[in-house]
Amino acid sequence: MEKQQKQNSFLIMASWEDAIELLSDEEKGKFLIKLFHWHKGEFIKFETPMLEMLWKTIEPTLTINREKWLENLNRKKQ
């Protein structure tokens, strides 16, 4: 049986810094933990509109990067 390869990293973009800086330290911590949960494939829900709005701007980039990683993985298998 072929071992399932999993992505063990994700990128945090420097362009996100200004938006993340607007969060309180507590919100920054919560957001970071949610990023790890999302990366593990878990459903995530944010408690505040500010965190939800930030997520809606960041999630598309994370999804695109994950899709590129999967494409590379599939190419290597061929």
N, CA, C, O and CB atoms as a CASP TS submission, in Angstrom:
PFRMAT TS
TARGET T0000
AUTHOR 0000-0000-0000
METHOD Language model
MODEL 1
PARENT N/A
ATOM      1  N   MET     1       0.848  -1.181   0.000  1.00  0.00           N
ATOM      2  CA  MET     1       0.000   0.000   0.000  1.00  0.00           C
ATOM      3  C   MET     1       0.895   1.246   0.000  1.00  0.00           C
ATOM      4  O   MET     1       1.872   1.313   0.747  1.00  0.00           O
ATOM      5  CB  MET     1      -0.966  -0.003   1.232  1.00  0.00           C
ATOM      6  N   GLU     2       0.559   2.220  -0.834  1.00  0.00           N
ATOM      7  CA  GLU     2       1.341   3.436  -0.944  1.00  0.00           C
ATOM      8  C   GLU     2       1.074   4.340   0.261  1.00  0.00           C
ATOM      9  O   GLU     2      -0.070   4.554   0.663  1.00  0.00           O
ATOM     10  CB  GLU     2       1.017   4.170  -2.258  1.00  0.00           C
ATOM     11  N   LYS     3       2.153   4.856   0.816  1.00  0.00           N
ATOM     12  CA  LYS     3       2.030   5.757   1.961  1.00  0.00           C
ATOM     13  C   LYS     3       1.479   7.107   1.494  1.00  0.00           C
ATOM     14  O   LYS     3       1.953   7.670   0.508  1.00  0.00           O
ATOM     15  CB  LYS     3       3.405   5.940   2.671  1.00  0.00           C
ATOM     16  N   GLN     4       0.491   7.612   2.199  1.00  0.00           N
ATOM     17  CA  GLN     4      -0.114   8.917   1.889  1.00  0.00           C
ATOM     18  C   GLN     4       0.865  10.022   2.267  1.00  0.00           C
ATOM     19  O   GLN     4       1.287  10.117   3.419  1.00  0.00           O
ATOM     20  CB  GLN     4      -1.475   9.103   2.642  1.00  0.00           C
ATOM     21  N   GLN     5       1.218  10.846   1.306  1.00  0.00           N
ATOM     22  CA  GLN     5       2.101  11.977   1.563  1.00  0.00           C
ATOM     23  C   GLN     5       1.260  13.140   2.057  1.00  0.00           C
ATOM     24  O   GLN     5       0.191  13.415   1.512  1.00  0.00           O
ATOM     25  CB  GLN     5       2.904  12.371   0.290  1.00  0.00           C
ATOM     26  N   LYS     6       1.740  13.825   3.090  1.00  0.00           N
ATOM     27  CA  LYS     6       0.984  14.983   3.561  1.00  0.00           C
ATOM     28  C   LYS     6       1.858  16.217   3.549  1.00  0.00           C
ATOM     29  O   LYS     6       3.071  16.155   3.750  1.00  0.00           O
ATOM     30  CB  LYS     6       0.428  14.738   4.967  1.00  0.00           C
ATOM     31  N   GLN     7       1.215  17.321   3.312  1.00  0.00           N
ATOM     32  CA  GLN     7       1.899  18.600   3.281  1.00  0.00           C
ATOM     33  C   GLN     7       2.230  18.978   4.721  1.00  0.00           C
ATOM     34  O   GLN     7       1.340  19.067   5.567  1.00  0.00           O
ATOM     35  CB  GLN     7       1.027  19.703   2.581  1.00  0.00           C
ATOM     36  N   ASN     8       3.517  19.199   4.995  1.00  0.00           N
ATOM     37  CA  ASN     8       3.893  19.488   6.377  1.00  0.00           C
ATOM     38  C   ASN     8       4.210  20.959   6.624  1.00  0.00           C
ATOM     39  O   ASN     8       4.779  21.313   7.657  1.00  0.00           O
ATOM     40  CB  ASN     8       5.078  18.655   6.761  1.00  0.00           C
ATOM     41  N   SER     9       3.840  21.817   5.668  1.00  0.00           N
ATOM     42  CA  SER     9       4.094  23.240   5.853  1.00  0.00           C
ATOM     43  C   SER     9       3.077  24.061   5.057  1.00  0.00           C
ATOM     44  O   SER     9       2.385  23.547   4.178  1.00  0.00           O
ATOM     45  CB  SER     9       5.537  23.596   5.424  1.00  0.00           C
ATOM     46  N   PHE    10       3.009  25.324   5.384  1.00  0.00           N
ATOM     47  CA  PHE    10       2.216  26.269   4.603  1.00  0.00           C
ATOM     48  C   PHE    10       2.898  27.623   4.697  1.00  0.00           C
ATOM     49  O   PHE    10       3.636  27.898   5.643  1.00  0.00           O
ATOM     50  CB  PHE    10       0.729  26.341   5.111  1.00  0.00           C
ATOM     51  N   LEU    11       2.643  28.468   3.702  1.00  0.00           N
ATOM     52  CA  LEU    11       3.279  29.777   3.638  1.00  0.00           C
ATOM     53  C   LEU    11       2.440  30.835   4.338  1.00  0.00           C
ATOM     54  O   LEU    11       1.213  30.857   4.234  1.00  0.00           O
ATOM     55  CB  LEU    11       3.520  30.176   2.191  1.00  0.00           C
ATOM     56  N   ILE    12       3.124  31.697   5.041  1.00  0.00           N
ATOM     57  CA  ILE    12       2.504  32.912   5.569  1.00  0.00           C
ATOM     58  C   ILE    12       3.112  34.053   4.767  1.00  0.00           C
ATOM     59  O   ILE    12       4.327  34.245   4.768  1.00  0.00           O
ATOM     60  CB  ILE    12       2.741  33.087   7.145  1.00  0.00           C
ATOM     61  N   MET    13       2.275  34.793   4.097  1.00  0.00           N
ATOM     62  CA  MET    13       2.743  35.821   3.173  1.00  0.00           C
ATOM     63  C   MET    13       3.070  37.122   3.911  1.00  0.00           C
ATOM     64  O   MET    13       2.330  37.547   4.798  1.00  0.00           O
ATOM     65  CB  MET    13       1.690  36.080   2.092  1.00  0.00           C
ATOM     66  N   ALA    14       4.179  37.739   3.535  1.00  0.00           N
ATOM     67  CA  ALA    14       4.580  39.013   4.131  1.00  0.00           C
ATOM     68  C   ALA    14       3.529  40.094   3.880  1.00  0.00           C
ATOM     69  O   ALA    14       3.384  41.026   4.671  1.00  0.00           O
ATOM     70  CB  ALA    14       5.937  39.459   3.574  1.00  0.00           C
ATOM     71  N   SER    15       2.804  39.960   2.783  1.00  0.00           N
ATOM     72  CA  SER    15       1.777  40.962   2.452  1.00  0.00           C
ATOM     73  C   SER    15       0.606  40.948   3.439  1.00  0.00           C
ATOM     74  O   SER    15      -0.195  41.883   3.457  1.00  0.00           O
ATOM     75  CB  SER    15       1.253  40.723   1.038  1.00  0.00           C
ATOM     76  N   TRP    16       0.499  39.912   4.248  1.00  0.00           N
ATOM     77  CA  TRP    16      -0.572  39.829   5.239  1.00  0.00           C
ATOM     78  C   TRP    16      -0.252  40.600   6.514  1.00  0.00           C
ATOM     79  O   TRP    16      -1.128  40.792   7.358  1.00  0.00           O
ATOM     80  CB  TRP    16      -0.846  38.385   5.578  1.00  0.00           C
ATOM     81  N   GLU    17       0.990  41.041   6.660  1.00  0.00           N
ATOM     82  CA  GLU    17       1.440  41.636   7.919  1.00  0.00           C
ATOM     83  C   GLU    17       0.592  42.826   8.359  1.00  0.00           C
ATOM     84  O   GLU    17       0.187  42.897   9.519  1.00  0.00           O
ATOM     85  CB  GLU    17       2.875  42.067   7.790  1.00  0.00           C
ATOM     86  N   ASP    18       0.319  43.758   7.453  1.00  0.00           N
ATOM     87  CA  ASP    18      -0.442  44.959   7.844  1.00  0.00           C
ATOM     88  C   ASP    18      -1.813  44.600   8.402  1.00  0.00           C
ATOM     89  O   ASP    18      -2.252  45.178   9.396  1.00  0.00           O
ATOM     90  CB  ASP    18      -0.604  45.901   6.645  1.00  0.00           C
ATOM     91  N   ALA    19      -2.485  43.655   7.768  1.00  0.00           N
ATOM     92  CA  ALA    19      -3.815  43.251   8.242  1.00  0.00           C
ATOM     93  C   ALA    19      -3.714  42.539   9.590  1.00  0.00           C
ATOM     94  O   ALA    19      -4.526  42.786  10.482  1.00  0.00           O
ATOM     95  CB  ALA    19      -4.504  42.335   7.206  1.00  0.00           C
ATOM     96  N   ILE    20      -2.743  41.674   9.742  1.00  0.00           N
ATOM     97  CA  ILE    20      -2.589  40.924  10.999  1.00  0.00           C
ATOM     98  C   ILE    20      -2.196  41.862  12.136  1.00  0.00           C
ATOM     99  O   ILE    20      -2.594  41.647  13.281  1.00  0.00           O
ATOM    100  CB  ILE    20      -1.530  39.806  10.842  1.00  0.00           C
ATOM    101  N   GLU    21      -1.419  42.899  11.832  1.00  0.00           N
ATOM    102  CA  GLU    21      -1.018  43.863  12.854  1.00  0.00           C
ATOM    103  C   GLU    21      -2.217  44.580  13.480  1.00  0.00           C
ATOM    104  O   GLU    21      -2.122  45.069  14.605  1.00  0.00           O
ATOM    105  CB  GLU    21      -0.067  44.883  12.256  1.00  0.00           C
ATOM    106  N   LEU    22      -3.333  44.647  12.768  1.00  0.00           N
ATOM    107  CA  LEU    22      -4.529  45.313  13.297  1.00  0.00           C
ATOM    108  C   LEU    22      -5.205  44.498  14.402  1.00  0.00           C
ATOM    109  O   LEU    22      -6.042  45.025  15.134  1.00  0.00           O
ATOM    110  CB  LEU    22      -5.522  45.572  12.171  1.00  0.00           C
ATOM    111  N   LEU    23      -4.852  43.232  14.524  1.00  0.00           N
ATOM    112  CA  LEU    23      -5.451  42.363  15.540  1.00  0.00           C
ATOM    113  C   LEU    23      -4.792  42.575  16.888  1.00  0.00           C
ATOM    114  O   LEU    23      -3.636  42.989  16.968  1.00  0.00           O
ATOM    115  CB  LEU    23      -5.340  40.893  15.127  1.00  0.00           C
ATOM    116  N   SER    24      -5.537  42.288  17.945  1.00  0.00           N
ATOM    117  CA  SER    24      -4.943  42.283  19.282  1.00  0.00           C
ATOM    118  C   SER    24      -4.023  41.064  19.378  1.00  0.00           C
ATOM    119  O   SER    24      -4.096  40.162  18.544  1.00  0.00           O
ATOM    120  CB  SER    24      -6.054  42.256  20.409  1.00  0.00           C
ATOM    121  N   ASP    25      -3.165  41.041  20.386  1.00  0.00           N
ATOM    122  CA  ASP    25      -2.278  39.884  20.564  1.00  0.00           C
ATOM    123  C   ASP    25      -3.088  38.602  20.744  1.00  0.00           C
ATOM    124  O   ASP    25      -2.712  37.548  20.231  1.00  0.00           O
ATOM    125  CB  ASP    25      -1.348  40.097  21.778  1.00  0.00           C
ATOM    126  N   GLU    26      -4.197  38.694  21.470  1.00  0.00           N
ATOM    127  CA  GLU    26      -5.048  37.519  21.679  1.00  0.00           C
ATOM    128  C   GLU    26      -5.637  37.029  20.351  1.00  0.00           C
ATOM    129  O   GLU    26      -5.663  35.828  20.080  1.00  0.00           O
ATOM    130  CB  GLU    26      -6.182  37.848  22.676  1.00  0.00           C
ATOM    131  N   GLU    27      -6.107  37.969  19.532  1.00  0.00           N
ATOM    132  CA  GLU    27      -6.668  37.592  18.234  1.00  0.00           C
ATOM    133  C   GLU    27      -5.603  36.987  17.321  1.00  0.00           C
ATOM    134  O   GLU    27      -5.880  36.042  16.582  1.00  0.00           O
ATOM    135  CB  GLU    27      -7.305  38.808  17.559  1.00  0.00           C
ATOM    136  N   LYS    28      -4.393  37.528  17.371  1.00  0.00           N
ATOM    137  CA  LYS    28      -3.297  36.987  16.563  1.00  0.00           C
ATOM    138  C   LYS    28      -3.040  35.530  16.941  1.00  0.00           C
ATOM    139  O   LYS    28      -2.867  34.676  16.071  1.00  0.00           O
ATOM    140  CB  LYS    28      -2.009  37.829  16.749  1.00  0.00           C
ATOM    141  N   GLY    29      -3.016  35.260  18.224  1.00  0.00           N
ATOM    142  CA  GLY    29      -2.801  33.894  18.686  1.00  0.00           C
ATOM    143  C   GLY    29      -3.912  32.961  18.240  1.00  0.00           C
ATOM    144  O   GLY    29      -3.647  31.857  17.765  1.00  0.00           O
ATOM    145  N   LYS    30      -5.142  33.395  18.390  1.00  0.00           N
ATOM    146  CA  LYS    30      -6.287  32.579  17.966  1.00  0.00           C
ATOM    147  C   LYS    30      -6.242  32.320  16.465  1.00  0.00           C
ATOM    148  O   LYS    30      -6.526  31.215  16.004  1.00  0.00           O
ATOM    149  CB  LYS    30      -7.611  33.269  18.342  1.00  0.00           C
ATOM    150  N   PHE    31      -5.880  33.351  15.713  1.00  0.00           N
ATOM    151  CA  PHE    31      -5.824  33.214  14.263  1.00  0.00           C
ATOM    152  C   PHE    31      -4.751  32.211  13.853  1.00  0.00           C
ATOM    153  O   PHE    31      -4.976  31.381  12.972  1.00  0.00           O
ATOM    154  CB  PHE    31      -5.557  34.571  13.609  1.00  0.00           C
ATOM    155  N   LEU    32      -3.605  32.289  14.481  1.00  0.00           N
ATOM    156  CA  LEU    32      -2.516  31.359  14.160  1.00  0.00           C
ATOM    157  C   LEU    32      -2.918  29.914  14.439  1.00  0.00           C
ATOM    158  O   LEU    32      -2.655  29.027  13.627  1.00  0.00           O
ATOM    159  CB  LEU    32      -1.259  31.715  14.961  1.00  0.00           C
ATOM    160  N   ILE    33      -3.546  29.681  15.573  1.00  0.00           N
ATOM    161  CA  ILE    33      -3.992  28.326  15.905  1.00  0.00           C
ATOM    162  C   ILE    33      -5.015  27.836  14.880  1.00  0.00           C
ATOM    163  O   ILE    33      -4.988  26.671  14.482  1.00  0.00           O
ATOM    164  CB  ILE    33      -4.596  28.285  17.329  1.00  0.00           C
ATOM    165  N   LYS    34      -5.917  28.723  14.453  1.00  0.00           N
ATOM    166  CA  LYS    34      -6.911  28.335  13.440  1.00  0.00           C
ATOM    167  C   LYS    34      -6.226  27.982  12.117  1.00  0.00           C
ATOM    168  O   LYS    34      -6.682  27.086  11.406  1.00  0.00           O
ATOM    169  CB  LYS    34      -7.936  29.476  13.221  1.00  0.00           C
ATOM    170  N   LEU    35      -5.125  28.685  11.778  1.00  0.00           N
ATOM    171  CA  LEU    35      -4.377  28.342  10.563  1.00  0.00           C
ATOM    172  C   LEU    35      -3.880  26.899  10.622  1.00  0.00           C
ATOM    173  O   LEU    35      -3.976  26.165   9.638  1.00  0.00           O
ATOM    174  CB  LEU    35      -3.187  29.305  10.371  1.00  0.00           C
ATOM    175  N   PHE    36      -3.357  26.501  11.762  1.00  0.00           N
ATOM    176  CA  PHE    36      -2.885  25.126  11.921  1.00  0.00           C
ATOM    177  C   PHE    36      -4.041  24.134  11.817  1.00  0.00           C
ATOM    178  O   PHE    36      -3.891  23.070  11.217  1.00  0.00           O
ATOM    179  CB  PHE    36      -2.167  24.960  13.269  1.00  0.00           C
ATOM    180  N   HIS    37      -5.174  24.469  12.386  1.00  0.00           N
ATOM    181  CA  HIS    37      -6.345  23.590  12.304  1.00  0.00           C
ATOM    182  C   HIS    37      -6.802  23.446  10.857  1.00  0.00           C
ATOM    183  O   HIS    37      -7.110  22.343  10.407  1.00  0.00           O
ATOM    184  CB  HIS    37      -7.497  24.134  13.175  1.00  0.00           C
ATOM    185  N   TRP    38      -6.846  24.554  10.134  1.00  0.00           N
ATOM    186  CA  TRP    38      -7.232  24.513   8.719  1.00  0.00           C
ATOM    187  C   TRP    38      -6.259  23.644   7.934  1.00  0.00           C
ATOM    188  O   TRP    38      -6.663  22.841   7.093  1.00  0.00           O
ATOM    189  CB  TRP    38      -7.281  25.939   8.121  1.00  0.00           C
ATOM    190  N   HIS    39      -4.977  23.813   8.218  1.00  0.00           N
ATOM    191  CA  HIS    39      -3.950  23.050   7.505  1.00  0.00           C
ATOM    192  C   HIS    39      -4.125  21.542   7.716  1.00  0.00           C
ATOM    193  O   HIS    39      -3.815  20.749   6.828  1.00  0.00           O
ATOM    194  CB  HIS    39      -2.552  23.485   7.965  1.00  0.00           C
ATOM    195  N   LYS    40      -4.617  21.155   8.884  1.00  0.00           N
ATOM    196  CA  LYS    40      -4.851  19.731   9.171  1.00  0.00           C
ATOM    197  C   LYS    40      -6.175  19.243   8.592  1.00  0.00           C
ATOM    198  O   LYS    40      -6.543  18.080   8.762  1.00  0.00           O
ATOM    199  CB  LYS    40      -4.829  19.487  10.678  1.00  0.00           C
ATOM    200  N   GLY    41      -6.898  20.150   7.898  1.00  0.00           N
ATOM    201  CA  GLY    41      -8.144  19.752   7.255  1.00  0.00           C
ATOM    202  C   GLY    41      -9.375  19.909   8.121  1.00  0.00           C
ATOM    203  O   GLY    41     -10.449  19.422   7.767  1.00  0.00           O
ATOM    204  N   GLU    42      -9.238  20.573   9.235  1.00  0.00           N
ATOM    205  CA  GLU    42     -10.367  20.771  10.139  1.00  0.00           C
ATOM    206  C   GLU    42     -11.209  21.974   9.702  1.00  0.00           C
ATOM    207  O   GLU    42     -10.691  22.938   9.139  1.00  0.00           O
ATOM    208  CB  GLU    42      -9.870  20.964  11.582  1.00  0.00           C
ATOM    209  N   PHE    43     -12.489  21.899   9.967  1.00  0.00           N
ATOM    210  CA  PHE    43     -13.377  23.037   9.737  1.00  0.00           C
ATOM    211  C   PHE    43     -13.067  24.090  10.792  1.00  0.00           C
ATOM    212  O   PHE    43     -12.937  23.774  11.975  1.00  0.00           O
ATOM    213  CB  PHE    43     -14.891  22.610   9.786  1.00  0.00           C
ATOM    214  N   ILE    44     -12.952  25.321  10.369  1.00  0.00           N
ATOM    215  CA  ILE    44     -12.682  26.379  11.344  1.00  0.00           C
ATOM    216  C   ILE    44     -13.760  27.447  11.273  1.00  0.00           C
ATOM    217  O   ILE    44     -14.318  27.734  10.214  1.00  0.00           O
ATOM    218  CB  ILE    44     -11.296  27.004  11.104  1.00  0.00           C
ATOM    219  N   LYS    45     -14.035  28.024  12.431  1.00  0.00           N
ATOM    220  CA  LYS    45     -15.014  29.098  12.546  1.00  0.00           C
ATOM    221  C   LYS    45     -14.396  30.151  13.457  1.00  0.00           C
ATOM    222  O   LYS    45     -13.831  29.837  14.505  1.00  0.00           O
ATOM    223  CB  LYS    45     -16.404  28.578  13.106  1.00  0.00           C
ATOM    224  N   PHE    46     -14.515  31.394  13.036  1.00  0.00           N
ATOM    225  CA  PHE    46     -13.939  32.488  13.812  1.00  0.00           C
ATOM    226  C   PHE    46     -15.000  33.153  14.670  1.00  0.00           C
ATOM    227  O   PHE    46     -16.171  33.218  14.298  1.00  0.00           O
ATOM    228  CB  PHE    46     -13.284  33.518  12.889  1.00  0.00           C
ATOM    229  N   GLU    47     -14.571  33.645  15.826  1.00  0.00           N
ATOM    230  CA  GLU    47     -15.489  34.196  16.822  1.00  0.00           C
ATOM    231  C   GLU    47     -15.868  35.643  16.553  1.00  0.00           C
ATOM    232  O   GLU    47     -16.899  36.116  17.032  1.00  0.00           O
ATOM    233  CB  GLU    47     -14.880  34.089  18.186  1.00  0.00           C
ATOM    234  N   THR    48     -15.038  36.353  15.788  1.00  0.00           N
ATOM    235  CA  THR    48     -15.319  37.782  15.582  1.00  0.00           C
ATOM    236  C   THR    48     -15.380  38.103  14.087  1.00  0.00           C
ATOM    237  O   THR    48     -14.763  37.417  13.271  1.00  0.00           O
ATOM    238  CB  THR    48     -14.238  38.658  16.276  1.00  0.00           C
ATOM    239  N   PRO    49     -16.120  39.137  13.741  1.00  0.00           N
ATOM    240  CA  PRO    49     -16.160  39.546  12.326  1.00  0.00           C
ATOM    241  C   PRO    49     -14.782  39.947  11.797  1.00  0.00           C
ATOM    242  O   PRO    49     -14.475  39.707  10.629  1.00  0.00           O
ATOM    243  CB  PRO    49     -17.132  40.710  12.147  1.00  0.00           C
ATOM    244  N   MET    50     -13.958  40.550  12.638  1.00  0.00           N
ATOM    245  CA  MET    50     -12.613  40.962  12.218  1.00  0.00           C
ATOM    246  C   MET    50     -11.784  39.752  11.798  1.00  0.00           C
ATOM    247  O   MET    50     -11.131  39.780  10.755  1.00  0.00           O
ATOM    248  CB  MET    50     -11.901  41.725  13.354  1.00  0.00           C
ATOM    249  N   LEU    51     -11.805  38.688  12.607  1.00  0.00           N
ATOM    250  CA  LEU    51     -11.052  37.482  12.268  1.00  0.00           C
ATOM    251  C   LEU    51     -11.629  36.806  11.030  1.00  0.00           C
ATOM    252  O   LEU    51     -10.885  36.304  10.187  1.00  0.00           O
ATOM    253  CB  LEU    51     -11.048  36.506  13.447  1.00  0.00           C
ATOM    254  N   GLU    52     -12.935  36.792  10.923  1.00  0.00           N
ATOM    255  CA  GLU    52     -13.590  36.187   9.763  1.00  0.00           C
ATOM    256  C   GLU    52     -13.234  36.950   8.483  1.00  0.00           C
ATOM    257  O   GLU    52     -12.976  36.342   7.444  1.00  0.00           O
ATOM    258  CB  GLU    52     -15.122  36.160   9.962  1.00  0.00           C
ATOM    259  N   MET    53     -13.222  38.274   8.564  1.00  0.00           N
ATOM    260  CA  MET    53     -12.890  39.095   7.406  1.00  0.00           C
ATOM    261  C   MET    53     -11.434  38.851   6.984  1.00  0.00           C
ATOM    262  O   MET    53     -11.147  38.718   5.794  1.00  0.00           O
ATOM    263  CB  MET    53     -13.121  40.595   7.722  1.00  0.00           C
ATOM    264  N   LEU    54     -10.531  38.793   7.943  1.00  0.00           N
ATOM    265  CA  LEU    54      -9.134  38.512   7.638  1.00  0.00           C
ATOM    266  C   LEU    54      -9.004  37.141   6.978  1.00  0.00           C
ATOM    267  O   LEU    54      -8.293  36.987   5.985  1.00  0.00           O
ATOM    268  CB  LEU    54      -8.276  38.578   8.917  1.00  0.00           C
ATOM    269  N   TRP    55      -9.693  36.152   7.535  1.00  0.00           N
ATOM    270  CA  TRP    55      -9.643  34.801   6.977  1.00  0.00           C
ATOM    271  C   TRP    55     -10.115  34.785   5.524  1.00  0.00           C
ATOM    272  O   TRP    55      -9.517  34.114   4.682  1.00  0.00           O
ATOM    273  CB  TRP    55     -10.498  33.846   7.818  1.00  0.00           C
ATOM    274  N   LYS    56     -11.172  35.514   5.235  1.00  0.00           N
ATOM    275  CA  LYS    56     -11.727  35.527   3.875  1.00  0.00           C
ATOM    276  C   LYS    56     -10.751  36.127   2.868  1.00  0.00           C
ATOM    277  O   LYS    56     -10.856  35.844   1.674  1.00  0.00           O
ATOM    278  CB  LYS    56     -13.036  36.310   3.849  1.00  0.00           C
ATOM    279  N   THR    57      -9.803  36.950   3.322  1.00  0.00           N
ATOM    280  CA  THR    57      -8.797  37.495   2.417  1.00  0.00           C
ATOM    281  C   THR    57      -7.578  36.585   2.286  1.00  0.00           C
ATOM    282  O   THR    57      -6.891  36.611   1.264  1.00  0.00           O
ATOM    283  CB  THR    57      -8.363  38.863   2.895  1.00  0.00           C
ATOM    284  N   ILE    58      -7.308  35.786   3.305  1.00  0.00           N
ATOM    285  CA  ILE    58      -6.117  34.934   3.326  1.00  0.00           C
ATOM    286  C   ILE    58      -6.393  33.529   2.785  1.00  0.00           C
ATOM    287  O   ILE    58      -5.535  32.948   2.119  1.00  0.00           O
ATOM    288  CB  ILE    58      -5.577  34.837   4.741  1.00  0.00           C
ATOM    289  N   GLU    59      -7.542  32.991   3.055  1.00  0.00           N
ATOM    290  CA  GLU    59      -7.853  31.595   2.702  1.00  0.00           C
ATOM    291  C   GLU    59      -7.689  31.279   1.215  1.00  0.00           C
ATOM    292  O   GLU    59      -7.202  30.196   0.889  1.00  0.00           O
ATOM    293  CB  GLU    59      -9.264  31.275   3.116  1.00  0.00           C
ATOM    294  N   PRO    60      -8.072  32.170   0.297  1.00  0.00           N
ATOM    295  CA  PRO    60      -7.877  31.827  -1.120  1.00  0.00           C
ATOM    296  C   PRO    60      -6.412  31.560  -1.478  1.00  0.00           C
ATOM    297  O   PRO    60      -6.123  30.652  -2.257  1.00  0.00           O
ATOM    298  CB  PRO    60      -8.411  32.944  -1.994  1.00  0.00           C
ATOM    299  N   THR    61      -5.498  32.337  -0.921  1.00  0.00           N
ATOM    300  CA  THR    61      -4.073  32.122  -1.188  1.00  0.00           C
ATOM    301  C   THR    61      -3.608  30.789  -0.617  1.00  0.00           C
ATOM    302  O   THR    61      -2.850  30.064  -1.262  1.00  0.00           O
ATOM    303  CB  THR    61      -3.237  33.267  -0.600  1.00  0.00           C
ATOM    304  N   LEU    62      -4.057  30.468   0.585  1.00  0.00           N
ATOM    305  CA  LEU    62      -3.692  29.181   1.181  1.00  0.00           C
ATOM    306  C   LEU    62      -4.216  28.022   0.340  1.00  0.00           C
ATOM    307  O   LEU    62      -3.519  27.025   0.149  1.00  0.00           O
ATOM    308  CB  LEU    62      -4.237  29.081   2.614  1.00  0.00           C
ATOM    309  N   THR    63      -5.424  28.151  -0.155  1.00  0.00           N
ATOM    310  CA  THR    63      -6.024  27.104  -0.981  1.00  0.00           C
ATOM    311  C   THR    63      -5.263  26.943  -2.294  1.00  0.00           C
ATOM    312  O   THR    63      -4.996  25.820  -2.722  1.00  0.00           O
ATOM    313  CB  THR    63      -7.500  27.423  -1.261  1.00  0.00           C
ATOM    314  N   ILE    64      -4.917  28.045  -2.927  1.00  0.00           N
ATOM    315  CA  ILE    64      -4.146  27.985  -4.171  1.00  0.00           C
ATOM    316  C   ILE    64      -2.797  27.313  -3.932  1.00  0.00           C
ATOM    317  O   ILE    64      -2.372  26.473  -4.724  1.00  0.00           O
ATOM    318  CB  ILE    64      -3.942  29.400  -4.751  1.00  0.00           C
ATOM    319  N   ASN    65      -2.128  27.677  -2.847  1.00  0.00           N
ATOM    320  CA  ASN    65      -0.839  27.063  -2.538  1.00  0.00           C
ATOM    321  C   ASN    65      -0.975  25.568  -2.279  1.00  0.00           C
ATOM    322  O   ASN    65      -0.114  24.789  -2.689  1.00  0.00           O
ATOM    323  CB  ASN    65      -0.209  27.742  -1.331  1.00  0.00           C
ATOM    324  N   ARG    66      -2.042  25.159  -1.605  1.00  0.00           N
ATOM    325  CA  ARG    66      -2.271  23.733  -1.353  1.00  0.00           C
ATOM    326  C   ARG    66      -2.513  23.001  -2.676  1.00  0.00           C
ATOM    327  O   ARG    66      -1.991  21.907  -2.887  1.00  0.00           O
ATOM    328  CB  ARG    66      -3.477  23.531  -0.390  1.00  0.00           C
ATOM    329  N   GLU    67      -3.298  23.602  -3.558  1.00  0.00           N
ATOM    330  CA  GLU    67      -3.570  22.981  -4.858  1.00  0.00           C
ATOM    331  C   GLU    67      -2.289  22.833  -5.681  1.00  0.00           C
ATOM    332  O   GLU    67      -2.090  21.809  -6.335  1.00  0.00           O
ATOM    333  CB  GLU    67      -4.603  23.810  -5.640  1.00  0.00           C
ATOM    334  N   LYS    68      -1.420  23.847  -5.652  1.00  0.00           N
ATOM    335  CA  LYS    68      -0.137  23.761  -6.362  1.00  0.00           C
ATOM    336  C   LYS    68       0.720  22.636  -5.787  1.00  0.00           C
ATOM    337  O   LYS    68       1.370  21.903  -6.533  1.00  0.00           O
ATOM    338  CB  LYS    68       0.623  25.105  -6.278  1.00  0.00           C
ATOM    339  N   TRP    69       0.721  22.500  -4.471  1.00  0.00           N
ATOM    340  CA  TRP    69       1.487  21.440  -3.832  1.00  0.00           C
ATOM    341  C   TRP    69       0.975  20.070  -4.291  1.00  0.00           C
ATOM    342  O   TRP    69       1.766  19.182  -4.608  1.00  0.00           O
ATOM    343  CB  TRP    69       1.405  21.564  -2.292  1.00  0.00           C
ATOM    344  N   LEU    70      -0.347  19.907  -4.324  1.00  0.00           N
ATOM    345  CA  LEU    70      -0.928  18.640  -4.766  1.00  0.00           C
ATOM    346  C   LEU    70      -0.601  18.349  -6.225  1.00  0.00           C
ATOM    347  O   LEU    70      -0.327  17.203  -6.582  1.00  0.00           O
ATOM    348  CB  LEU    70      -2.437  18.656  -4.568  1.00  0.00           C
ATOM    349  N   GLU    71      -0.627  19.379  -7.072  1.00  0.00           N
ATOM    350  CA  GLU    71      -0.268  19.197  -8.478  1.00  0.00           C
ATOM    351  C   GLU    71       1.177  18.729  -8.612  1.00  0.00           C
ATOM    352  O   GLU    71       1.466  17.811  -9.379  1.00  0.00           O
ATOM    353  CB  GLU    71      -0.476  20.503  -9.260  1.00  0.00           C
ATOM    354  N   ASN    72       2.086  19.359  -7.865  1.00  0.00           N
ATOM    355  CA  ASN    72       3.496  18.953  -7.885  1.00  0.00           C
ATOM    356  C   ASN    72       3.647  17.508  -7.414  1.00  0.00           C
ATOM    357  O   ASN    72       4.390  16.724  -8.005  1.00  0.00           O
ATOM    358  CB  ASN    72       4.344  19.893  -7.000  1.00  0.00           C
ATOM    359  N   LEU    73       2.940  17.172  -6.353  1.00  0.00           N
ATOM    360  CA  LEU    73       3.006  15.815  -5.827  1.00  0.00           C
ATOM    361  C   LEU    73       2.535  14.804  -6.868  1.00  0.00           C
ATOM    362  O   LEU    73       3.160  13.758  -7.045  1.00  0.00           O
ATOM    363  CB  LEU    73       2.165  15.695  -4.553  1.00  0.00           C
ATOM    364  N   ASN    74       1.442  15.109  -7.552  1.00  0.00           N
ATOM    365  CA  ASN    74       0.918  14.208  -8.581  1.00  0.00           C
ATOM    366  C   ASN    74       1.870  14.090  -9.756  1.00  0.00           C
ATOM    367  O   ASN    74       2.017  13.010 -10.327  1.00  0.00           O
ATOM    368  CB  ASN    74      -0.442  14.689  -9.066  1.00  0.00           C
ATOM    369  N   ARG    75       2.521  15.191 -10.128  1.00  0.00           N
ATOM    370  CA  ARG    75       3.502  15.141 -11.225  1.00  0.00           C
ATOM    371  C   ARG    75       4.674  14.244 -10.858  1.00  0.00           C
ATOM    372  O   ARG    75       5.157  13.480 -11.694  1.00  0.00           O
ATOM    373  CB  ARG    75       4.009  16.556 -11.568  1.00  0.00           C
ATOM    374  N   LYS    76       5.130  14.330  -9.621  1.00  0.00           N
ATOM    375  CA  LYS    76       6.271  13.512  -9.168  1.00  0.00           C
ATOM    376  C   LYS    76       5.918  12.030  -9.158  1.00  0.00           C
ATOM    377  O   LYS    76       6.787  11.183  -9.362  1.00  0.00           O
ATOM    378  CB  LYS    76       6.723  13.949  -7.762  1.00  0.00           C
ATOM    379  N   LYS    77       4.648  11.713  -8.922  1.00  0.00           N
ATOM    380  CA  LYS    77       4.213  10.315  -8.880  1.00  0.00           C
ATOM    381  C   LYS    77       4.161   9.700 -10.282  1.00  0.00           C
ATOM    382  O   LYS    77       4.263   8.482 -10.431  1.00  0.00           O
ATOM    383  CB  LYS    77       2.839  10.210  -8.212  1.00  0.00           C
ATOM    384  N   GLN    78       4.001  10.542 -11.304  1.00  0.00           N
ATOM    385  CA  GLN    78       3.859  10.034 -12.675  1.00  0.00           C
ATOM    386  C   GLN    78       5.170   9.619 -13.276  1.00  0.00           C
ATOM    387  O   GLN    78       5.210   9.172 -14.422  1.00  0.00           O
ATOM    388  CB  GLN    78       3.225  11.068 -13.552  1.00  0.00           C
TER
END
